[in-house]
Amino acid sequence: MHPVIARAPTFRPQTDSYAVTAEFYDILQAEADERRVRHLYGREVAKARVGVLDIGAGTGRVTLMSLAESQADVYAVEPARAMRTSLMTRLAALPARQRERVTVHPHALDEAALYAVADVAVCHNTVACLSPGARNALWHAIGAALVPGGSLFLQLPPAQLPARTILRVLPEQRVGEHTYGGRMVMSTAGNRIHTRADYWVRGAEGVLREHTETFWMWPASRAQVIDDLERHGFVPLPGHDDPAVLAVTLRSPW
Ligand SMILES: C[S@@+](CC[C@H](N)C(=O)[O-])C[C@H]1O[C@@H](n2cnc3c(N)ncnc32)[C@H](O)[C@@H]1O
């Protein structure tokens, strides 16, 4: 018998966001996203010497790529149980020597108590769904988790509210006798973007099941995000011009 370590209940309760999406996330998006994260962040994580921080690790795309590209320890931060389940399944399939370099933190980053653990942080496809208040807490926590001089590579949220409804159809995928499909429908609602994710599974006889999950997104321009990050001690890193990604570095205190 192992004693249960009692902790003050300071953490927010477990979130069930992504409870629907997790089932469809990898089958509909993993292949394209895998290439994308390697292209966007592969060279940067390869330079890590202290550690790599994957903020909003999801099902593990950036985490797995970082373990392959870098020799440094990896910190995968993922609060949603459904997404973390896929992440853990992926990690379980790794050789033990690779797995011992990655630690999974089942909280939002601002609750993970990570201090000076990494010199490279990646935050891919995560910030868009955080409210301005949650972003503020995140910037502060990233500043604490990085060593001075460490860098953050961040996929930017949409720059503005959509003028009309946007439909993004995910390419259908075959699994045995079934076809999996999905689409995102994004529309403006006040100062936020209402995002409805619809998923379906079809068999020979027609639609077998359908599911929907709703997300909210807050737009922010690149300049706004840079301003916010500057207030938390970050400065833009020159030489990174991908319009979807912002690269910043944490100022040294000296
Ligand atoms: C859209 S998913 C993207 C997952 C992964 N980065 C990818 O691109 O495949 C965003 C993830 O961020 C996580 N997340 C949300 N707020 C977070 C926070 N404050 N700290 C860390 N992760 C967070 C969510 O639980 C979710 O799994």
The ligand as an SDF file (V2000), in Angstrom:
LIG
                    3D

 27 29  0  0  0  0  0  0  0  0999 V2000
   -6.6030   22.6700  -29.4660 C   0  0  0  0  0  0  0  0  0  0  0  0
   -5.7000   21.7690  -28.2710 S   0  0  0  0  0  0  0  0  0  0  0  0
   -4.1240   21.7030  -29.0640 C   0  0  0  0  0  0  0  0  0  0  0  0
   -3.2770   20.5640  -28.5900 C   0  0  0  0  0  0  0  0  0  0  0  0
   -1.8840   20.4810  -29.2140 C   0  0  0  0  0  0  0  0  0  0  0  0
   -1.0850   21.6340  -28.8640 N   0  0  0  0  0  0  0  0  0  0  0  0
   -1.9970   20.3200  -30.7040 C   0  0  0  0  0  0  0  0  0  0  0  0
   -1.7890   21.3020  -31.4250 O   0  0  0  0  0  0  0  0  0  0  0  0
   -2.3170   19.2340  -31.1660 O   0  0  0  0  0  0  0  0  0  0  0  0
   -5.3930   22.9720  -26.9600 C   0  0  0  0  0  0  0  0  0  0  0  0
   -4.9790   22.3060  -25.6710 C   0  0  0  0  0  0  0  0  0  0  0  0
   -4.5710   23.2810  -24.7160 O   0  0  0  0  0  0  0  0  0  0  0  0
   -4.9680   22.8420  -23.4310 C   0  0  0  0  0  0  0  0  0  0  0  0
   -4.9730   24.0060  -22.5240 N   0  0  0  0  0  0  0  0  0  0  0  0
   -5.9550   24.9250  -22.3620 C   0  0  0  0  0  0  0  0  0  0  0  0
   -5.5890   25.8510  -21.4500 N   0  0  0  0  0  0  0  0  0  0  0  0
   -4.3440   25.5230  -21.0250 C   0  0  0  0  0  0  0  0  0  0  0  0
   -3.4300   26.0960  -20.0770 C   0  0  0  0  0  0  0  0  0  0  0  0
   -3.7310   27.2060  -19.3960 N   0  0  0  0  0  0  0  0  0  0  0  0
   -2.2400   25.4990  -19.8790 N   0  0  0  0  0  0  0  0  0  0  0  0
   -1.9250   24.3820  -20.5910 C   0  0  0  0  0  0  0  0  0  0  0  0
   -2.7520   23.7930  -21.4920 N   0  0  0  0  0  0  0  0  0  0  0  0
   -3.9460   24.3510  -21.7140 C   0  0  0  0  0  0  0  0  0  0  0  0
   -6.3300   22.2050  -23.6860 C   0  0  0  0  0  0  0  0  0  0  0  0
   -6.7120   21.3200  -22.6700 O   0  0  0  0  0  0  0  0  0  0  0  0
   -6.1300   21.5410  -25.0410 C   0  0  0  0  0  0  0  0  0  0  0  0
   -5.7880   20.1820  -24.9710 O   0  0  0  0  0  0  0  0  0  0  0  0
  1  2  1  0
  2  3  1  0
  2 10  1  0
  3  4  1  0
  4  5  1  0
  5  6  1  0
  5  7  1  0
  7  8  2  0
  7  9  1  0
 10 11  1  0
 11 12  1  0
 11 26  1  0
 12 13  1  0
 13 14  1  0
 13 24  1  0
 14 15  1  0
 14 23  1  0
 15 16  2  0
 16 17  1  0
 17 18  1  0
 17 23  2  0
 18 19  1  0
 18 20  2  0
 20 21  1  0
 21 22  2  0
 22 23  1  0
 24 25  1  0
 24 26  1  0
 26 27  1  0
M  CHG  2   2   1   9  -1
M  END
$$$$
